[in-house]
Amino acid sequence: MAEMTIKELMRGVIDLYHVGSYDLAYGLLTREGSHFPDNSTRIFYWRLCLAAKAGRYPLAISILKDALDTGIWYPAAQLQDDEDLRPLQDNPEFVNLVNLCKQRHAEAQANARPSLVTVQPEHLPAGIETKIPLFIALHGDYNNANQTIPYWKTLSEMGHLLAIPQSTQVGTAEGYIWDDFMLSEQEIIHHYKTLRKQYPIDPKRTLIGGFSLGGTLAIWLTLTRAIPAIGFIVIGPYLPKKFSWLPLIESCQDKKVRGYIIIGKQDTDCYQGAVTMANQLKAHDVPCELEIHPKLGHDFPPDFDQILSKAVRFLLAD
């Protein structure tokens, strides 16, 4: 079991959770989770929820204490609204820990600063006049730039400069969110201008992509032309019905942008919005590929490297 990947571990835990085997899921996660220190924030939280679902309330509170002792905390709203943690809401110890999380959150937000991770192409052009393609990849909510690198790193092997901005909107101790689109837009525009000064960027081969709300933001930045990207690649974008994208699509139909949307049929919160977005883009003569994975939930597909290569070729096609 030590050889399993973090994705395999999480899928195994989810499968056990869905059949009500909370103790087995907790045991699996506790036994194997130590192999993935970079995912400790998520692992602590899932162990907390599984212990609560199993009715092991003192253990759940102990797990949250341990997380806080190691510097990990969670948004108070998340702890208060999660159905798995409902039995703990009136527990005085749990309430005190939630208040401590509020304090940690406020401190982290006060100290947050914009940051950008870049992965250079494996072979930079020899002459300064030679332009290089740029790909801006946006992390999902409650994620960060370093955790995002492995999903998109193959782009550097394809000759692209990979740039991964990290939001200043703090979600968890190690995760950031994009909820304020206006602030997010300002930060990413600043990063883009900095990249243009540091590298010979080819504006005709500038692309943007993202996962979950990062994918939503990638679509927004492309259609509003806040970033002069010629296309986007998004995985599981969150596109609720309450927001109409038609005005942006209509205003963008003559700008020759393209889109590539990857969605799981099991992604209950995002599937219909992704299908609607693809149909609206096509209806307004904006080239868009919709790739549906029947067994995929809210996640990257397992063969994402191959899909990414295909998607880039589609977006850069003449």
SULUR-V470498 format. One record per helix or strand of 3 or more residues. SS is the DSSP state (A for helix, B for strand). FROM is the first residue (numbers start at 1). LEN is the number of residues. If there is no record, write none. Layout:
# SULUR-V470498
SS|FROM|LEN + SS|FROM|LEN
This chain:
# SULUR-V470498
A|6|13 + A|22|14 + A|37|17 + A|57|13 + A|76|6 + A|83|6 + A|92|20 + B|115|5 + B|132|7 + A|145|8 + A|154|4 + B|161|6 + A|181|18 + B|201|11 + A|213|11 + B|231|5 + A|246|7 + B|258|7 + A|271|13 + B|288|6 + A|304|13
